[in-house]
Amino acid sequence: MLSIAERIEYINRRLPETTQLLAISKFHPASFIQEAYDAGQRLFGESREQELAQKQAELPKDIQWHFIGHLQTNKVKYIAPYVAMIHSVDSLRLLEEIDKQAKKCERTIDCLLELHVAQEESKFGFSFDEVRNLYEEKWLEKFPKVRVRGLMGMASNTDDDMQVRMEFASIASFFNEVQQKYDASVDTLSMGMTNDWKIAVEEGSTMVRIGSFIFGERNY
């Protein structure tokens, strides 16, 4: 049985220098996060603001907390003071609220625009055309305290590796379009989880979100 430190080392050895590991620690105890931290991990992903607040209070202050779940507008104010990046920006209303709360905290908050490409109704996110519209209609300029760093996407939950690869390839291709056509400063493409991160890396992911491989199955 590999330790948390050994699992992190296993992944990092297989990641290119251009890809970061985001350890998904939601529903796992602070002691597990501390173990990963002691192994050198600094980026952690959470999806509930109350759980995040508790962990943020008791764990080392140089941890970069990323919010990865569907974020309701009324919860933004709780994470705005300290969150390092929000991965799941899926609406104009949410952009507006993040900007408003960032102003109150005198911060600029890094965000990723979530894309909807998976063949599942339950997923949130913008279509490619909606993201193009955000840039072309200059919507993002209305939110000066939101810094869009790139895109986040999830592939369909399927055993068909070819479909997963096709979806990741389409996200990566769109990411390149955004860089070349709209904003050369975007640098983060967050895609790939425990089951499909190797394919995501091959298709150009710069950040993989891995939880159960590192920490084991979650206790909900």
C-alpha positions as CSV (number, residue, x, y, z in Angstrom):
1,M,0.0,0.0,0.0
2,L,1.6,3.3,-1.1
3,S,1.6,6.2,1.3
4,I,0.2,9.6,0.3
5,A,3.7,10.9,-0.2
6,E,4.6,8.0,-2.5
7,R,1.4,8.5,-4.6
8,I,2.2,12.2,-5.0
9,E,5.8,11.3,-6.1
10,Y,4.4,8.7,-8.5
11,I,2.2,11.3,-10.3
12,N,4.9,14.1,-10.2
13,R,7.4,11.8,-11.9
14,R,5.0,11.3,-14.7
15,L,3.9,14.9,-15.2
16,P,5.8,17.2,-17.6
17,E,7.3,20.3,-16.1
18,T,4.5,22.3,-17.7
19,T,1.8,20.5,-15.8
20,Q,0.9,21.1,-12.1
21,L,-0.8,18.7,-9.7
22,L,-3.9,19.9,-7.9
23,A,-4.5,17.5,-5.1
24,I,-8.3,17.2,-4.6
25,S,-8.7,17.0,-0.8
26,K,-12.5,17.4,-0.5
27,F,-14.1,15.1,2.0
28,H,-10.7,14.0,3.3
29,P,-9.4,14.9,6.8
30,A,-6.9,17.7,7.4
31,S,-4.4,15.1,8.6
32,F,-4.3,13.7,5.0
33,I,-3.7,17.2,3.6
34,Q,-0.9,17.8,6.2
35,E,0.7,14.5,5.0
36,A,0.6,15.7,1.4
37,Y,1.9,19.1,2.4
38,D,4.8,17.5,4.2
39,A,5.6,15.7,0.9
40,G,5.9,19.1,-0.8
41,Q,2.3,19.5,-2.2
42,R,1.0,23.1,-2.0
43,L,-2.1,23.1,-4.3
44,F,-5.3,21.6,-2.9
45,G,-8.8,21.6,-4.3
46,E,-12.0,21.8,-2.3
47,S,-15.7,22.0,-3.3
48,R,-17.6,23.2,-0.2
49,E,-17.0,26.5,1.4
50,Q,-17.6,25.4,5.0
51,E,-15.2,22.5,4.8
52,L,-12.7,24.7,3.0
53,A,-13.0,27.4,5.8
54,Q,-12.3,24.8,8.5
55,K,-9.2,23.4,6.7
56,Q,-7.9,26.9,5.8
57,A,-8.0,27.9,9.4
58,E,-6.1,24.9,10.7
59,L,-3.6,24.1,8.0
60,P,-0.4,25.9,6.9
61,K,-0.9,29.4,5.5
62,D,1.1,28.9,2.3
63,I,-1.3,26.3,0.9
64,Q,-3.0,27.5,-2.3
65,W,-6.7,26.6,-2.1
66,H,-8.5,26.1,-5.3
67,F,-12.3,25.9,-5.4
68,I,-13.4,23.2,-7.9
69,G,-17.1,22.5,-7.3
70,H,-20.2,24.2,-8.6
71,L,-20.1,27.6,-6.9
72,Q,-23.3,29.3,-5.9
73,T,-23.2,33.1,-6.0
74,N,-24.2,33.4,-2.3
75,K,-21.2,31.4,-1.2
76,V,-18.5,33.5,-3.0
77,K,-18.1,36.0,-0.1
78,Y,-16.9,33.2,2.2
79,I,-14.0,32.1,0.0
80,A,-13.1,35.5,-1.6
81,P,-10.7,36.6,1.1
82,Y,-8.2,33.7,0.6
83,V,-9.1,31.4,-2.4
84,A,-6.1,31.1,-4.9
85,M,-8.2,30.1,-7.9
86,I,-11.8,29.3,-8.8
87,H,-12.0,26.6,-11.4
88,S,-15.7,26.5,-12.0
89,V,-16.8,29.8,-13.3
90,D,-19.9,28.9,-15.4
91,S,-22.0,32.1,-15.7
92,L,-21.9,35.9,-16.0
93,R,-23.7,36.2,-12.7
94,L,-20.9,34.3,-11.0
95,L,-18.2,36.5,-12.7
96,E,-20.1,39.6,-11.5
97,E,-20.3,38.3,-7.9
98,I,-16.6,37.2,-7.8
99,D,-15.7,40.7,-9.0
100,K,-17.9,42.4,-6.3
101,Q,-16.5,40.3,-3.5
102,A,-12.9,40.6,-4.7
103,K,-13.3,44.4,-4.6
104,K,-14.5,44.2,-0.9
105,C,-11.4,42.1,-0.1
106,E,-9.1,44.4,-2.2
107,R,-7.9,41.4,-4.1
108,T,-7.9,40.2,-7.7
109,I,-9.1,36.6,-7.9
110,D,-7.7,34.1,-10.5
111,C,-10.5,32.2,-12.3
112,L,-11.0,29.6,-15.0
113,L,-14.0,29.5,-17.3
114,E,-15.6,26.1,-17.1
115,L,-16.5,24.6,-20.4
116,H,-19.3,22.1,-21.1
117,V,-18.2,19.4,-23.5
118,A,-19.1,16.2,-21.7
119,Q,-22.0,14.2,-23.0
120,E,-23.9,14.6,-19.7
121,E,-26.7,16.9,-18.8
122,S,-25.5,17.2,-15.2
123,K,-22.3,19.1,-16.0
124,F,-22.2,23.0,-15.8
125,G,-20.3,25.3,-18.0
126,F,-20.1,27.6,-21.0
127,S,-20.2,26.5,-24.6
128,F,-17.2,27.5,-26.8
129,D,-19.4,30.2,-28.5
130,E,-20.4,31.6,-25.2
131,V,-16.7,32.0,-24.2
132,R,-16.0,33.7,-27.6
133,N,-18.9,36.0,-26.9
134,L,-17.4,36.9,-23.5
135,Y,-14.3,38.1,-25.2
136,E,-15.8,39.6,-28.3
137,E,-18.4,41.6,-26.4
138,K,-15.8,42.7,-23.9
139,W,-17.7,41.3,-21.0
140,L,-14.6,40.3,-19.1
141,E,-13.4,43.9,-19.0
142,K,-16.4,44.8,-16.9
143,F,-14.9,42.7,-14.1
144,P,-11.5,44.1,-13.3
145,K,-11.0,42.2,-10.1
146,V,-11.4,38.8,-11.9
147,R,-8.3,37.6,-13.7
148,V,-9.3,34.8,-16.2
149,R,-6.2,32.6,-16.2
150,G,-7.7,30.0,-18.6
151,L,-10.2,27.1,-19.0
152,M,-11.4,24.1,-17.1
153,G,-13.1,21.1,-18.6
154,M,-14.3,17.6,-17.8
155,A,-14.6,14.7,-20.2
156,S,-17.6,12.4,-20.2
157,N,-17.7,9.8,-17.6
158,T,-17.1,6.9,-19.9
159,D,-14.7,3.9,-20.4
160,D,-14.3,5.0,-24.1
161,D,-10.8,6.4,-24.1
162,M,-11.2,7.6,-27.7
163,Q,-14.1,9.8,-26.7
164,V,-12.3,11.1,-23.7
165,R,-9.3,11.9,-25.9
166,M,-11.5,13.6,-28.5
167,E,-13.1,15.8,-25.8
168,F,-9.8,16.8,-24.3
169,A,-8.3,17.5,-27.7
170,S,-11.3,19.8,-28.5
171,I,-10.8,21.7,-25.2
172,A,-7.1,22.1,-25.8
173,S,-7.6,23.3,-29.3
174,F,-10.1,25.9,-28.1
175,F,-7.6,26.9,-25.3
176,N,-5.1,27.6,-28.1
177,E,-7.7,29.7,-29.9
178,V,-8.4,31.8,-26.8
179,Q,-4.6,32.3,-26.3
180,Q,-4.0,33.3,-30.0
181,K,-7.2,35.3,-30.7
182,Y,-8.3,36.9,-27.4
183,D,-5.8,36.8,-24.6
184,A,-2.2,35.8,-24.9
185,S,-1.8,35.8,-21.1
186,V,-4.0,32.8,-20.3
187,D,-1.8,30.0,-19.1
188,T,-3.9,27.4,-17.3
189,L,-5.8,24.5,-18.9
190,S,-7.3,22.4,-16.1
191,M,-8.4,19.0,-17.3
192,G,-7.8,15.4,-16.2
193,M,-8.8,13.6,-13.0
194,T,-7.8,10.3,-11.4
195,N,-9.3,8.1,-14.2
196,D,-8.2,10.1,-17.2
197,W,-5.3,12.4,-16.3
198,K,-2.7,10.6,-18.4
199,I,-4.8,11.3,-21.6
200,A,-5.4,14.9,-20.5
201,V,-1.6,15.5,-20.1
202,E,-1.0,14.0,-23.6
203,E,-3.6,16.4,-25.0
204,G,-2.0,19.5,-23.4
205,S,-3.4,19.9,-19.8
206,T,-1.4,22.3,-17.6
207,M,-3.1,21.2,-14.4
208,V,-4.5,17.8,-13.4
209,R,-7.1,17.4,-10.6
210,I,-6.4,14.2,-8.7
211,G,-8.1,13.1,-5.5
212,S,-8.9,9.4,-5.0
213,F,-5.6,8.1,-6.4
214,I,-3.7,10.2,-3.8
215,F,-6.0,10.1,-0.8
216,G,-8.1,6.9,-1.3
217,E,-11.9,6.7,-1.7
218,R,-13.8,9.5,-0.1
219,N,-15.9,9.3,3.1
220,Y,-19.0,11.4,2.2
